[in-house]
Amino acid sequence: MVFVIARHDAYVRLHKRILAVIGTILPVERVRSIDEVVCHLTPSEAAQGRALADRIKTALAGAFSPALTCSIGMAPTELLAKVGAEMNKPDGFALIKAEDLPGCLSHLDLRDLPGISKGIGARLAAAGVEDIDALWRLAPKQARKIWGNVEGERFWNELHGIHAERPDTKKSMYGHGRVLPRDSRTPDKVEACARQLLLSATRRLRRDNLRATELTLGFRGGRGAEDGRWNWRDTFPAARDDRTFMRALSEGLREARRTLRFSPQAVSVTIHGVVSDAEITGDLFGGTLEAGSNVASREKWETVSDLMDTLRKSHGAKALSLGVQDEIFGGYVGAKIAFGRIPDEADFSEAATADEDTHFLSF
């Protein structure tokens, strides 16, 4: 068996090229994941939906290869369009009309519908909903009660062909995790990986011009490990500089060395409690000498972090590091494609060319 390291940077570049091709035919309204996009149609475009789908397929085959196929669903709502796209993979087209509901879906299992997870499926079963027809007969308020929140009512509307508005989501955390190879589970290598994961998250936080007030460090063991999970959490005044986060992480790593009872197989670092500058409440004791000193120190380290970001952008992502920049097995620290998140080009550490010198800066 030959194991090949995933090339996430190549996948993101290909994703962007695919979006550009689709954009020559229809504007892309939303990117849902690395391989899923949503286009909104005007009434005149909807009237020629199948022809537009064929044009997209032909354009992709011409720009790349006939091997790059796609499935397209067209419907009154995004939920139903996604169901249609899943019906005839890998190279199909499905048109779901409001007047054909729910009969055109009756052959599907409940779990075939996006948004019905194993947990929601169990709740539906407990409410006596075993198939599509029973789900269709629910009242909106019943769906809301089963889901436990407004998402149930939104799902009901989308299923019945009624567009449901959703508020824009607000970023609440930045985090990365890594499953550790067997030869990378020593304390020193685990801690080096945690530091690189954290620094990747803090750079993303600064690019979005936000701050964070909490940090969580987590380890996961294998089967048979005592408890199997270990988590540590710290809070601090809203920060955006690497030094604040690294100090918090160091406390967590010291606590892990003291109390962790299993060999970690996976590590994760998350910064959350995300706020913008406009949301920060002033310090009641900001006039004290100690508080003023802390503010000055924080502002200094924010300047240092911003400067390092600028130099990394100009001279390559490996050009500068706060402390030792350890090489992590598999690369792509913090730059892996996840469901609903496509990394930015700035997330990839391979920006520096192989013949460039790498410089390290320690504080």
C-alpha positions as CSV (number, residue, x, y, z in Angstrom):
1,M,0.0,0.0,0.0
2,V,1.3,3.4,-1.0
3,F,0.3,6.3,1.3
4,V,0.3,9.7,-0.4
5,I,0.2,13.0,1.6
6,A,-2.9,15.0,0.6
7,R,-2.2,18.1,-1.4
8,H,-4.8,20.5,0.1
9,D,-3.2,23.6,-1.6
10,A,-3.7,21.9,-5.0
11,Y,-7.3,21.0,-4.1
12,V,-8.1,24.6,-3.2
13,R,-6.5,25.9,-6.4
14,L,-8.6,23.4,-8.4
15,H,-11.7,24.4,-6.5
16,K,-11.2,28.1,-7.4
17,R,-10.8,27.2,-11.1
18,I,-14.0,25.2,-11.0
19,L,-15.8,28.2,-9.5
20,A,-14.5,30.4,-12.3
21,V,-15.8,28.0,-15.0
22,I,-19.2,27.8,-13.4
23,G,-19.2,31.6,-13.0
24,T,-19.1,32.0,-16.8
25,I,-22.5,30.5,-17.0
26,L,-24.2,31.3,-13.7
27,P,-23.2,33.5,-10.7
28,V,-22.2,31.4,-7.7
29,E,-24.4,32.5,-4.8
30,R,-22.8,30.4,-2.0
31,V,-19.9,28.0,-1.6
32,R,-21.1,25.3,0.8
33,S,-17.9,23.1,0.7
34,I,-15.0,22.2,-1.4
35,D,-17.3,20.3,-3.8
36,E,-20.7,22.0,-3.4
37,V,-22.0,25.3,-4.6
38,V,-25.4,27.0,-4.8
39,C,-26.6,29.2,-7.7
40,H,-29.8,31.2,-7.5
41,L,-31.9,31.4,-10.7
42,T,-34.1,34.1,-12.1
43,P,-37.5,33.0,-13.5
44,S,-36.2,33.1,-17.0
45,E,-33.1,31.1,-16.0
46,A,-35.3,28.6,-14.2
47,A,-37.3,28.0,-17.4
48,Q,-34.1,26.7,-19.0
49,G,-32.7,24.9,-16.0
50,R,-31.8,21.6,-17.8
51,A,-30.0,23.5,-20.6
52,L,-28.0,25.5,-18.1
53,A,-27.1,22.3,-16.3
54,D,-25.9,20.8,-19.6
55,R,-23.8,23.9,-20.3
56,I,-22.1,23.7,-16.9
57,K,-21.3,20.0,-17.5
58,T,-19.9,20.7,-20.9
59,A,-17.9,23.7,-19.7
60,L,-16.3,21.7,-16.9
61,A,-15.5,18.8,-19.2
62,G,-13.9,21.2,-21.7
63,A,-11.9,23.1,-19.1
64,F,-10.6,20.0,-17.3
65,S,-11.5,16.5,-18.4
66,P,-14.6,14.4,-19.2
67,A,-13.6,12.5,-16.0
68,L,-14.7,15.6,-13.9
69,T,-18.4,15.1,-13.7
70,C,-21.0,16.8,-11.5
71,S,-24.5,16.2,-10.3
72,I,-26.9,19.1,-10.4
73,G,-30.2,19.5,-8.6
74,M,-32.8,22.2,-9.4
75,A,-35.7,23.0,-7.0
76,P,-37.6,25.8,-5.3
77,T,-35.3,25.7,-2.2
78,E,-31.7,24.9,-1.5
79,L,-32.6,21.9,0.6
80,L,-34.6,20.3,-2.2
81,A,-31.9,21.2,-4.8
82,K,-29.3,19.4,-2.7
83,V,-31.6,16.4,-2.5
84,G,-31.9,16.5,-6.3
85,A,-28.1,16.7,-6.7
86,E,-27.7,13.6,-4.6
87,M,-30.3,11.5,-6.5
88,N,-28.3,10.7,-9.7
89,K,-24.6,10.8,-8.9
90,P,-22.1,11.0,-10.3
91,D,-23.3,12.8,-13.5
92,G,-27.0,13.4,-13.2
93,F,-29.6,16.1,-13.2
94,A,-32.8,16.2,-11.2
95,L,-35.6,18.7,-11.3
96,I,-37.9,18.8,-8.3
97,K,-41.1,20.8,-8.8
98,A,-43.2,22.0,-5.9
99,E,-46.3,20.4,-7.4
100,D,-44.6,17.0,-7.4
101,L,-44.0,17.0,-3.7
102,P,-43.9,14.9,-1.6
103,G,-44.5,12.0,-4.1
104,C,-41.2,12.6,-5.9
105,L,-39.4,12.1,-2.6
106,S,-41.3,9.1,-1.2
107,H,-38.8,6.5,-2.4
108,L,-36.0,8.1,-0.2
109,D,-35.1,7.2,3.3
110,L,-35.3,9.9,5.9
111,R,-31.5,9.8,6.4
112,D,-31.1,10.7,2.7
113,L,-32.3,14.2,3.5
114,P,-29.6,16.8,4.4
115,G,-30.1,17.9,8.0
116,I,-31.4,14.7,9.3
117,S,-28.6,13.3,11.4
118,K,-28.6,10.2,13.4
119,G,-29.7,12.2,16.5
120,I,-32.6,13.9,14.6
121,G,-33.5,10.6,13.1
122,A,-33.9,9.1,16.6
123,R,-36.1,12.1,17.6
124,L,-38.3,11.7,14.6
125,A,-38.6,8.0,15.3
126,A,-39.6,8.7,18.9
127,A,-42.3,11.0,17.5
128,G,-43.6,8.3,15.2
129,V,-42.1,9.7,12.0
130,E,-40.6,6.8,10.1
131,D,-40.8,7.9,6.4
132,I,-41.0,10.9,4.1
133,D,-44.8,10.9,4.0
134,A,-45.0,11.1,7.8
135,L,-42.4,13.8,7.8
136,W,-44.4,15.8,5.2
137,R,-47.5,15.6,7.4
138,L,-45.9,17.3,10.4
139,A,-46.9,20.8,11.3
140,P,-44.2,23.5,11.4
141,K,-44.4,23.8,15.2
142,Q,-44.1,20.0,15.6
143,A,-40.9,20.1,13.5
144,R,-39.6,22.9,15.7
145,K,-40.3,20.9,18.8
146,I,-38.6,17.8,17.5
147,W,-35.5,19.7,16.4
148,G,-35.5,21.6,19.6
149,N,-35.0,25.0,17.9
150,V,-36.1,27.1,14.9
151,E,-34.0,25.0,12.5
152,G,-36.9,22.4,12.6
153,E,-39.3,25.0,11.3
154,R,-36.8,26.2,8.7
155,F,-36.3,22.6,7.6
156,W,-40.1,22.2,7.3
157,N,-40.4,25.3,5.1
158,E,-37.6,24.2,2.8
159,L,-39.0,20.7,2.5
160,H,-42.3,22.1,1.5
161,G,-40.7,24.3,-1.2
162,I,-40.8,27.5,0.8
163,H,-37.6,29.5,1.0
164,A,-36.4,29.9,4.5
165,E,-34.2,32.9,5.4
166,R,-31.2,32.2,7.6
167,P,-29.3,34.9,9.4
168,D,-25.6,35.2,8.5
169,T,-23.5,33.1,10.8
170,K,-21.0,34.8,13.1
171,K,-17.6,33.4,13.5
172,S,-17.3,32.0,17.1
173,M,-14.0,30.1,17.2
174,Y,-10.8,29.3,15.4
175,G,-9.3,25.9,15.9
176,H,-7.2,23.1,14.4
177,G,-6.6,19.5,15.3
178,R,-4.3,16.8,14.2
179,V,-4.2,13.0,14.5
180,L,-0.7,12.1,15.5
181,P,1.4,9.4,13.8
182,R,2.8,6.8,16.2
183,D,6.3,8.3,16.1
184,S,4.9,11.8,17.0
185,R,3.3,11.0,20.3
186,T,6.2,11.9,22.6
187,P,5.5,14.9,24.9
188,D,8.0,17.2,23.0
189,K,6.5,16.4,19.6
190,V,2.9,16.7,20.8
191,E,3.6,20.1,22.3
192,A,5.4,21.2,19.1
193,C,2.3,20.2,17.1
194,A,0.0,22.1,19.5
195,R,2.1,25.3,19.2
196,Q,1.9,25.2,15.4
197,L,-1.8,24.5,15.4
198,L,-2.3,27.5,17.7
199,L,-0.2,29.9,15.7
200,S,-2.1,29.0,12.5
201,A,-5.4,29.7,14.3
202,T,-4.2,33.1,15.6
203,R,-3.1,34.2,12.2
204,R,-6.6,33.4,10.8
205,L,-8.0,35.4,13.8
206,R,-5.9,38.5,12.9
207,R,-6.8,38.3,9.2
208,D,-10.4,38.6,10.2
209,N,-9.6,41.5,12.5
210,L,-11.0,39.8,15.6
211,R,-9.9,39.0,19.1
212,A,-10.4,36.0,21.3
213,T,-10.9,35.6,25.1
214,E,-10.6,31.8,25.6
215,L,-8.3,29.0,24.7
216,T,-9.0,25.3,24.9
217,L,-6.4,22.5,24.6
218,G,-7.6,19.0,24.0
219,F,-6.1,15.5,23.7
220,R,-7.7,12.3,22.7
221,G,-6.5,8.8,23.4
222,G,-7.3,5.5,21.8
223,R,-9.6,2.8,22.9
224,G,-8.8,1.6,26.4
225,A,-7.2,4.9,27.4
226,E,-8.3,6.1,30.7
227,D,-11.3,8.3,30.0
228,G,-10.0,8.8,26.5
229,R,-10.3,12.6,26.5
230,W,-8.5,15.4,28.3
231,N,-9.5,19.1,28.0
232,W,-8.1,22.3,29.5
233,R,-9.4,25.8,29.2
234,D,-8.2,29.3,30.1
235,T,-9.6,32.8,29.8
236,F,-7.9,36.1,29.4
237,P,-8.7,39.7,28.3
238,A,-9.6,40.0,24.6
239,A,-6.4,39.4,22.7
240,R,-5.0,39.0,19.2
241,D,-1.3,38.7,19.7
242,D,0.7,35.5,19.6
243,R,2.4,36.0,23.0
244,T,-0.9,36.0,24.9
245,F,-2.1,32.9,23.3
246,M,1.2,31.1,23.6
247,R,1.5,31.9,27.3
248,A,-2.0,30.4,27.8
249,L,-1.1,27.3,25.8
250,S,2.1,26.9,27.8
251,E,0.0,26.7,31.0
252,G,-2.2,24.1,29.4
253,L,0.8,22.0,28.3
254,R,2.3,22.2,31.8
255,E,-1.0,21.0,33.2
256,A,-1.2,18.2,30.7
257,R,2.3,17.0,31.6
258,R,1.2,16.9,35.2
259,T,-2.2,15.3,34.9
260,L,-2.6,13.5,31.5
261,R,-2.9,9.7,32.1
262,F,-2.7,8.4,28.5
263,S,-0.6,8.8,25.4
264,P,-2.4,11.3,23.1
265,Q,-3.3,10.1,19.7
266,A,-4.8,13.4,18.6
267,V,-4.4,17.0,19.7
268,S,-6.6,20.1,19.2
269,V,-6.3,23.8,20.0
270,T,-9.2,26.2,19.8
271,I,-9.4,29.9,20.5
272,H,-12.9,31.1,21.1
273,G,-14.9,33.8,22.9
274,V,-14.4,35.8,19.6
275,V,-15.2,39.5,19.7
276,S,-14.5,42.5,17.5
277,D,-13.0,45.7,18.8
278,A,-16.4,47.3,18.8
279,E,-17.7,44.7,21.2
280,I,-15.0,45.1,23.8
281,T,-16.0,46.7,27.1
282,G,-13.5,49.1,28.6
283,D,-11.5,48.1,31.7
284,L,-13.0,49.5,34.8
285,F,-9.5,49.8,36.4
286,G,-7.8,50.9,33.2
287,G,-6.3,53.9,35.0
288,T,-4.1,52.0,37.4
289,L,-0.4,51.7,36.8
290,E,-0.5,47.9,36.5
291,A,-3.4,47.9,34.0
292,G,-1.8,50.6,32.0
293,S,1.4,48.6,31.9
294,N,-0.5,45.5,30.7
295,V,-2.2,47.5,28.0
296,A,1.1,48.9,26.7
297,S,2.6,45.4,26.7
298,R,-0.3,43.9,24.9
299,E,-0.2,46.7,22.3
300,K,3.5,46.1,21.8
301,W,3.0,42.4,21.1
302,E,0.1,43.1,18.8
303,T,2.5,45.3,16.8
304,V,5.0,42.5,16.8
305,S,2.4,39.9,15.6
306,D,1.2,42.2,12.9
307,L,4.8,42.8,11.7
308,M,5.5,39.1,11.6
309,D,2.3,38.5,9.6
310,T,3.4,41.2,7.1
311,L,6.9,39.7,6.7
312,R,5.5,36.2,6.3
313,K,3.2,37.5,3.6
314,S,6.0,39.2,1.7
315,H,8.8,36.6,2.2
316,G,6.9,33.3,2.5
317,A,5.0,31.6,5.2
318,K,8.1,29.9,6.6
319,A,10.2,33.1,6.8
320,L,9.5,34.0,10.4
321,S,8.3,32.3,13.6
322,L,7.7,33.1,17.2
323,G,10.1,30.5,18.7
324,V,11.2,27.4,17.0
325,Q,9.2,26.5,13.9
326,D,9.0,22.7,14.2
327,E,8.3,20.7,11.1
328,I,5.0,18.8,11.6
329,F,4.5,15.4,10.0
330,G,2.1,15.7,7.0
331,G,2.5,19.4,6.7
332,Y,-0.5,21.7,6.1
333,V,-0.8,22.6,9.8
334,G,-4.2,24.4,10.1
335,A,-4.7,24.4,6.3
336,K,-6.7,21.2,5.8
337,I,-10.0,21.3,4.1
338,A,-12.9,20.7,6.4
339,F,-16.7,20.5,5.9
340,G,-17.9,24.1,5.4
341,R,-14.4,25.6,5.5
342,I,-12.0,26.1,2.6
343,P,-8.6,27.3,3.6
344,D,-7.2,30.6,2.3
345,E,-4.0,30.6,0.3
346,A,-2.3,32.3,3.3
347,D,-3.0,29.2,5.4
348,F,-0.5,27.1,3.5
349,S,3.0,26.9,4.8
350,E,4.6,26.0,1.4
351,A,4.6,29.6,0.2
352,A,8.4,29.8,0.8
353,T,10.4,28.3,-2.0
354,A,12.8,25.4,-1.3
355,D,16.0,27.5,-1.9
356,E,14.9,30.3,0.4
357,D,16.6,30.6,3.8
358,T,14.3,30.2,6.7
359,H,14.8,32.6,9.6
360,F,13.6,32.1,13.1
361,L,12.9,34.8,15.6
362,S,12.6,34.0,19.3
363,F,11.3,36.2,22.1
